[in-house]
Amino acid sequence: MRHHPPFPFAIWRFTTEDVELGGVTIPKDATVLLSLAAANRDPRVFADADAVCPHRQNEPTHLAFGSGVHRCVGAWLARLELSVALPALFRRFPRLSLATPADELVWTSMVFDRRLESLPVWLDGRPR
């Protein structure tokens, strides 16, 4: 979820006054679009931020589900599904592997709903 969030942006926010951020002034009444995907790969927050490391320890929580009052209402269900479905899948198919190189996977072109067009896999390892 941290590495490839399905919704890479938070909902639009609107400034109610001039705000200075990183040496840039965002004027009052501006529309601000926050990139959760960029925040989830911030090297100041995550060690080796571009790597997928399922067993990371002692790192901050990612922002894939938003935060505070803007937290995804389905976050707990998604976490439960991930914690149950993925281990069951890997137990059932311990030799599961990609059937295409990872850099050839095709992602949707929709900005607000990023997902794979397909995920071809070998269930019992690569063909002989």
NORRA-V578270 format. One record per backbone hydrogen bond with DSSP energy under -0.5 kcal/mol. NH is the residue of the N-H (numbers start at 0). CO is the residue of the C=O. Records with the same first field share a line. If there is no record, write none. Layout:
# NORRA-V578270
NH=CO  CO
This chain:
# NORRA-V578270
7=5
9=33
12=31
14=29
18=25
20=18  23
23=20
25=18  23
26=24
28=14
29=26
31=12
33=31
35=7  33
36=7
38=34
39=35
40=37
41=38
42=40
44=41
45=41
48=45
50=47
52=50
55=52
65=62
69=66
70=67
71=64
74=71
77=73
78=74
79=75
80=76
81=77
82=78
83=79
84=80
85=80  81
86=81
87=83
88=84
89=85
90=86
91=87
92=88
93=90
95=92
96=121
98=119
103=100
104=101
106=104
107=114
113=5
114=112
116=105
117=105
121=96
122=120
123=124
124=94  121
